[in-house]
Amino acid sequence: MEFDKHQKVRSVLTEVIASYIREEANHNPLITVTNLIISSDYKHIKVLFTTIPDTGEGQALIFLMRKGSELRDYIKKHARLKYIPHIDFAIDYGERHRQHIDELVQDIEKGTQE
């Protein structure tokens, strides 16, 4: 039961946060929410994100940190939650590394096909 509730809260928050970013952020760089880490008491979340191009990650992090309180207000209006969580943001380097490995594998496969 607790796992289902945790997944539901994660799903709702991911959707609401992505919607806020889509509405408020500049599209250069494009910000994508890749994961949400939610504390067991639902009072804290960490939003992991990447950007395209990846050179805009610093700008995106500054934007998100600056808009944190507005995002909490947005969540309050668009999600029915018992607690409105404190929000931290972090660049998802794991996702960035995964993309780089995929590119390397593609390059290797092209090299072996020639």
ROTI-535539 format. One record per residue (C-alpha): residue number from 1; residue in three letters; x, y, z. Coordinates in steps of 0.02 Angstrom, whole numbers, plus 32768, in hexadecimal, padded with zeros to 4 digits. Layout:
// ROTI-535539
+-----+------+------+------+------+
|  nr | rest |    u |    v |    w |
+-----+------+------+------+------+
| NUM |  ala |    X |    Y |    Z |
...
+-----+------+------+------+------+
This chain:
// ROTI-535539
+-----+------+------+------+------+
|  nr | rest |    u |    v |    w |
+-----+------+------+------+------+
|   1 |  met | 8000 | 8000 | 8000 |
|   2 |  glu | 8089 | 807C | 8030 |
|   3 |  phe | 80E8 | 8058 | 7F8E |
|   4 |  asp | 804D | 8080 | 7F26 |
|   5 |  lys | 8033 | 8124 | 7F84 |
|   6 |  his | 80EA | 8152 | 7F6C |
|   7 |  gln | 80DF | 812D | 7EB1 |
|   8 |  lys | 803D | 8190 | 7EA1 |
|   9 |  val | 8087 | 8228 | 7EFA |
|  10 |  arg | 8123 | 821A | 7E8C |
|  11 |  ser | 80B9 | 8212 | 7DEF |
|  12 |  val | 804C | 82A7 | 7E20 |
|  13 |  leu | 80E1 | 8311 | 7E54 |
|  14 |  thr | 8144 | 82E7 | 7DB8 |
|  15 |  glu | 80B2 | 8318 | 7D49 |
|  16 |  val | 8090 | 83BA | 7DA7 |
|  17 |  ile | 8147 | 83ED | 7DAE |
|  18 |  ala | 8161 | 83C8 | 7CF6 |
|  19 |  ser | 80C6 | 842D | 7CCC |
|  20 |  tyr | 8106 | 84C2 | 7D32 |
|  21 |  ile | 81AF | 84BB | 7CDD |
|  22 |  arg | 815E | 84AF | 7C31 |
|  23 |  glu | 80F4 | 854A | 7C57 |
|  24 |  glu | 8177 | 85B5 | 7CAF |
|  25 |  ala | 8222 | 8589 | 7C6B |
|  26 |  asn | 8275 | 85C9 | 7BD1 |
|  27 |  his | 8286 | 8540 | 7B4D |
|  28 |  asn | 833F | 8561 | 7B3B |
|  29 |  pro | 837B | 84F6 | 7B8E |
|  30 |  leu | 82F0 | 8476 | 7B8E |
|  31 |  ile | 82DC | 8432 | 7C3F |
|  32 |  thr | 82A5 | 837D | 7C58 |
|  33 |  val | 8277 | 8332 | 7D00 |
|  34 |  thr | 82CB | 8287 | 7D05 |
|  35 |  asn | 82A7 | 824C | 7DB6 |
|  36 |  leu | 825D | 827C | 7E5D |
|  37 |  ile | 82A3 | 8243 | 7F03 |
|  38 |  ile | 821F | 824F | 7F8A |
|  39 |  ser | 8241 | 8241 | 8045 |
|  40 |  ser | 81DF | 81BD | 80A3 |
|  41 |  asp | 817A | 8244 | 80FE |
|  42 |  tyr | 8153 | 829C | 8057 |
|  43 |  lys | 8194 | 8342 | 809C |
|  44 |  his | 822F | 834E | 802D |
|  45 |  ile | 824E | 832A | 7F77 |
|  46 |  lys | 82E4 | 8337 | 7F07 |
|  47 |  val | 82BE | 8359 | 7E50 |
|  48 |  leu | 8341 | 8312 | 7DDB |
|  49 |  phe | 8348 | 835F | 7D2E |
|  50 |  thr | 83AC | 836B | 7C8E |
|  51 |  thr | 83B1 | 83EF | 7C07 |
|  52 |  ile | 83C5 | 83F6 | 7B4C |
|  53 |  pro | 8445 | 8436 | 7B25 |
|  54 |  asp | 84A5 | 83FA | 7BBD |
|  55 |  thr | 8505 | 849E | 7BC5 |
|  56 |  gly | 8468 | 84EF | 7C0E |
|  57 |  glu | 8464 | 8485 | 7CAC |
|  58 |  gly | 84AC | 850E | 7D1A |
|  59 |  gln | 842F | 858F | 7CDC |
|  60 |  ala | 83A0 | 8513 | 7CF5 |
|  61 |  leu | 83D7 | 84EC | 7DA6 |
|  62 |  ile | 83DD | 85A5 | 7DD2 |
|  63 |  phe | 8330 | 85BF | 7D84 |
|  64 |  leu | 82E4 | 852C | 7DE2 |
|  65 |  met | 8330 | 855E | 7E89 |
|  66 |  arg | 82F3 | 8610 | 7E72 |
|  67 |  lys | 8242 | 85D3 | 7E48 |
|  68 |  gly | 8237 | 8553 | 7ED6 |
|  69 |  ser | 81B6 | 85B1 | 7F3E |
|  70 |  glu | 814B | 85D5 | 7EA5 |
|  71 |  leu | 8153 | 851C | 7E79 |
|  72 |  arg | 8117 | 84EF | 7F28 |
|  73 |  asp | 8082 | 8565 | 7F10 |
|  74 |  tyr | 8060 | 8514 | 7E67 |
|  75 |  ile | 8064 | 8467 | 7EB7 |
|  76 |  lys | 7FEE | 84A4 | 7F3F |
|  77 |  lys | 7F71 | 84DC | 7EBA |
|  78 |  his | 7F81 | 8447 | 7E44 |
|  79 |  ala | 7F9D | 83B0 | 7EB4 |
|  80 |  arg | 7F37 | 8374 | 7F48 |
|  81 |  leu | 7FBF | 8344 | 7FC2 |
|  82 |  lys | 7FC1 | 833F | 807F |
|  83 |  tyr | 806D | 8392 | 8082 |
|  84 |  ile | 80B6 | 840B | 8006 |
|  85 |  pro | 816A | 83D0 | 8001 |
|  86 |  his | 8209 | 8435 | 800F |
|  87 |  ile | 825B | 8429 | 7F63 |
|  88 |  asp | 8312 | 8414 | 7F38 |
|  89 |  phe | 8356 | 8409 | 7E87 |
|  90 |  ala | 83EA | 83AC | 7E40 |
|  91 |  ile | 8431 | 838A | 7D95 |
|  92 |  asp | 841A | 82D2 | 7D68 |
|  93 |  tyr | 84CD | 82A5 | 7D3C |
|  94 |  gly | 849E | 81EC | 7D3B |
|  95 |  glu | 8429 | 820A | 7CA9 |
|  96 |  arg | 84AB | 8274 | 7C51 |
|  97 |  his | 852C | 81E9 | 7C64 |
|  98 |  arg | 84B0 | 8168 | 7C24 |
|  99 |  gln | 8493 | 81D1 | 7B88 |
| 100 |  his | 854F | 81E0 | 7B6D |
| 101 |  ile | 8566 | 8123 | 7B7D |
| 102 |  asp | 84DA | 8109 | 7AFE |
| 103 |  glu | 8535 | 817D | 7A85 |
| 104 |  leu | 85D8 | 811E | 7A9E |
| 105 |  val | 8582 | 8077 | 7A7F |
| 106 |  gln | 8534 | 80BB | 79DF |
| 107 |  asp | 85DE | 80F8 | 79A4 |
| 108 |  ile | 862B | 804D | 79C7 |
| 109 |  glu | 859F | 7FF5 | 796B |
| 110 |  lys | 85B4 | 8068 | 78D4 |
| 111 |  gly | 8670 | 8043 | 78D5 |
| 112 |  thr | 8656 | 7F85 | 78D6 |
| 113 |  gln | 85D6 | 7F8D | 7849 |
| 114 |  glu | 864B | 7FE5 | 77D1 |
+-----+------+------+------+------+
